[in-house]
């Protein structure tokens, strides 16, 4: 195996000192003769020279890595947010390190430790860990955090969030306007802040409409990623739909915590002969790109995932480059009406 080309090799081929070669390649503002700079670049290309990022960091040039720690890369919302983040980082010459925790708090802690060890300056974090100690510790050591679609009690790092509570209220109010009076709530295990916020919005909308909060209409599935590593949310939706049918649930509509879970429920309903939306209406949450292409097209609450990612990255870069403190942002929801919700007569006896 041949050894890696070094800056010394480039300097030797170009006939310059190591210092001049380094400045010509790594510092565009340094006053190096244009012909000499071009000669060094040609030598580097000929030797296929790749700069040693770790060595540059140790010299004090600064690490250009940004960590992105998310719970589930198979969730289209996070994929869309990642596109926005990567777009901003690439334009500003930063590199993204993707850490997929698979909703495992222990794995999240390991990732944060590794990011700190490699001198990563900033992290965009969507945490599944409700313990604030580790983030607090690394914050005190100088690592900067932007919280993505999540909050941890005791962590004062800025973040960008979606008003999930308002979005859930909006969704339930729409279902009530369509005549539904028994509305189910379908969720993964409510261990994350956003899930709890959505449940609170669901509960508040029912109470404000004078409808009872019926515990038997709340479907919380604690399925692990190990049971469905590739399509966790969809399989969770399938399992909840099976439970819904088995219990002969009287709900005429269901609010799901995300679109993939809603799609899983619809698929199981249709396979079992239950029509959507004629027999049961289904509401999603997120408005992923596939939601409008699904058959039937999914009625949902729009969460601008790509823009959320862009804003999170811009916030972090501003913190890193100005050493200031960003202000947290809370994005407003928007209802997207498609074909999975149908009107329902709230008083069936009236039509007899």
Buried (B, 14 or more C-beta within 10 A) or exposed (E): EEEEBBBEBBBBBBEBEBEBBBBBBEEEEEEBEEEBBEBBBEBBEEBEBEEEBEEBBEEEBEBBBBBBBBBBBBBBBBBBBBEBBBBBBEEBEBEBBBBBBBBBBEBBBEBBEEBBEEBBBBBBBBBBBEBBEBBBEBBEEEBBBBBBBBBBEEBBBBBBBBBBBBBBBBBBBBBBEBBBBBBBBBBBEBEBBBBBBBBBBBBBBBEEBEBEEBEEBBBBBEBEBEEBEEBBBBBBBBBBBBBBBEEEBEBBBBBBBBBBBBBBBBBBBBEEEBEBBEEBBBBBBBBBEEBEEBEBBBBBBBBBBBBBBBBBBBBBBBBBEEEEEBEBBEBEBEBBEBBBBBEBEEEEEEEE
